[in-house]
Amino acid sequence: MRPVEHAIWLIESRLGENPSLDDIARETGLSRYYICRVFAEETGTTLAAYVRSRRLGEAAKALLGGAPNILDVALAAGYGSHEAFTRAFRAEFGCSPEEVRARGQEAPLRLKEPLRMKAAQQVPLDPPRLQTLPATRFVGLARTYTMTQLGAIPQQWEVFQRQHLSRIDRAKVPAAFGIVHHAAHDGENVQYLCALPAGSGLQPGDASGDAPGDAPGSELVELALPEMRVAQFAHRGHISGIGASTRAVFEEGLPAAGPRPVGPVDLIEHYGPDFDPRSGFGTVGLWVQVEPAGGKVPARPACP
């Protein structure tokens, strides 16, 4: 596992906690000096500047959405006062938080997008298991991404955990799921759902638990998946390497095994008891919907 990918995942998955340099150095197992040096060398920006820009960007999104209390937004971004937040905000965007909130969606801000974790090569894969999953309904937090924005998925999980999963008795919920579905025909965007099976305690439309300064759009939706045949692979190690495993599944594992992938469900990530969401280490199932044995076209999942 490369340290920069690990650091990016830590930052994006804990953006609401304002991760410190000490936190990142400790969890990557490196010194503060070395993680800062290698991060700057590989990304062209310092680690501190990246964290600051990403948190200010999320604050700007909250203001663009009409957040009523700027101090709440400042505190959520890790600033202890309105004045300190305003100085940092003006240095980042060239205007004040009040000006951005007043202009709303008309404000032409250039926000720092999440850095993408680069996929490594030659990931070993075990042969897949072919299983038929029963029809299942899921409830979760949905986002639509362009193909260049997928680096924001760890933050989506952080919001889902903070606003929704924290209210659920996880001992009664053996697994969470990341569902990639409805990729656009032109390949420009795709939907991603952080979810639990229906009946786990989450309800569609629930937006309770929103923290001050959170951007709008935290309501839960329901997704009904029909019965489907899947090829089940496994990613092992740190979650920052899941992109490499996914690439190996589609480029090597499936062609070698034979079944043809079909949509509209492109990938289901299964986060079971062997995965630790805090450290990011463990086993994640990578389940790909494949053509049924009889060759029938699969049904489309029902979603809002």
MOLINBEL-V163788 format. One record per residue. RES is the residue in one letter. OMEGA is omega in degrees with one decimal (* if undefined). Layout:
RES	OMEGA
RES	OMEGA
//
This chain:
M	-179.2
R	-173.9
P	-179.5
V	177.4
E	177.8
H	-179.6
A	178.8
I	179.2
W	178.5
L	-178.9
I	-174.6
E	-177.7
S	179.7
R	-175.7
L	178.9
G	179.6
E	-176.8
N	-176.5
P	-178.8
S	176.1
L	178.2
D	178.1
D	-176.4
I	178.9
A	-178.4
R	-174.1
E	172.8
T	179.6
G	-177.5
L	174.6
S	177.7
R	179.6
Y	-172.7
Y	-178.7
I	176.7
C	-178.3
R	-175.3
V	177.5
F	179.6
A	-178.7
E	-173.5
E	-175.7
T	-177.9
G	176.3
T	178.9
T	179.5
L	-179.5
A	179.8
A	179.0
Y	178.8
V	-178.8
R	-178.2
S	-179.4
R	-179.0
R	176.1
L	176.4
G	177.7
E	176.2
A	179.3
A	178.1
K	178.0
A	179.4
L	176.8
L	178.2
G	175.6
G	178.6
A	-171.1
P	-173.0
N	-177.0
I	178.4
L	176.4
D	177.9
V	179.3
A	-179.9
L	179.1
A	179.2
A	176.9
G	179.8
Y	-174.4
G	-178.8
S	176.7
H	-176.7
E	-179.8
A	178.3
F	-178.7
T	178.8
R	-178.9
A	-178.9
F	-179.9
R	178.7
A	-178.6
E	-170.0
F	179.0
G	177.6
C	-175.6
S	175.1
P	-179.8
E	179.7
E	179.8
V	-180.0
R	-179.4
A	-179.4
R	179.0
G	-174.7
Q	178.8
E	-177.6
A	-177.9
P	-177.4
L	173.9
R	-175.7
L	177.0
K	179.2
E	178.1
P	174.5
L	178.4
R	174.0
M	-174.6
K	-179.0
A	174.2
A	-177.4
Q	171.8
Q	175.4
V	179.2
P	178.9
L	169.5
D	175.3
P	-176.4
P	167.6
R	176.3
L	-176.7
Q	171.9
T	179.9
L	177.1
P	174.6
A	-174.6
T	174.2
R	-180.0
F	173.9
V	-178.2
G	-177.5
L	-175.4
A	172.7
R	172.6
T	-176.6
Y	162.2
T	-176.0
M	177.3
T	-176.9
Q	-172.9
L	176.4
G	179.9
A	-177.6
I	176.6
P	178.0
Q	175.6
Q	177.1
W	179.0
E	178.3
V	179.1
F	179.1
Q	-174.4
R	-173.4
Q	-171.6
H	-176.4
L	-179.3
S	179.9
R	-175.0
I	173.8
D	-174.3
R	176.7
A	179.9
K	-179.1
V	-172.8
P	-175.1
A	169.5
A	-173.2
F	168.4
G	-172.0
I	177.0
V	-174.4
H	176.7
H	172.0
A	-178.1
A	-179.3
H	-180.0
D	177.1
G	-174.6
E	-177.1
N	-177.6
V	178.0
Q	178.7
Y	-177.6
L	167.9
C	-166.5
A	167.1
L	174.2
P	177.0
A	-176.8
G	-179.9
S	179.2
G	176.4
L	-178.6
Q	175.3
P	-179.5
G	-178.4
D	176.6
A	-178.6
S	-179.4
G	177.9
D	179.5
A	176.8
P	178.3
G	178.8
D	176.1
A	178.6
P	176.6
G	-179.0
S	-178.9
E	180.0
L	178.6
V	178.4
E	177.1
L	178.9
A	178.1
L	176.9
P	171.7
E	-178.1
M	176.3
R	-177.6
V	168.7
A	-173.4
Q	172.9
F	179.5
A	169.9
H	179.6
R	-178.5
G	-178.9
H	-175.6
I	179.2
S	178.0
G	-175.2
I	177.3
G	178.8
A	178.8
S	179.0
T	178.0
R	179.7
A	178.0
V	-174.2
F	-175.8
E	-175.0
E	-172.6
G	-178.6
L	177.9
P	-179.8
A	-177.5
A	175.7
G	-175.6
P	-177.3
R	179.1
P	177.3
V	175.7
G	5.6
P	174.2
V	-173.9
D	-177.2
L	171.8
I	175.0
E	-177.8
H	179.9
Y	-176.2
G	-176.5
P	178.7
D	-179.6
F	178.0
D	-176.4
P	-179.3
R	-179.0
S	-177.3
G	-179.8
F	175.7
G	-178.5
T	176.6
V	175.3
G	175.0
L	-174.0
W	-178.2
V	176.0
Q	-178.5
V	-177.5
E	177.8
P	-177.8
A	-179.4
G	178.5
G	180.0
K	178.8
V	-179.0
P	177.6
A	177.8
R	176.8
P	179.0
A	178.7
C	-179.5
P	*
//
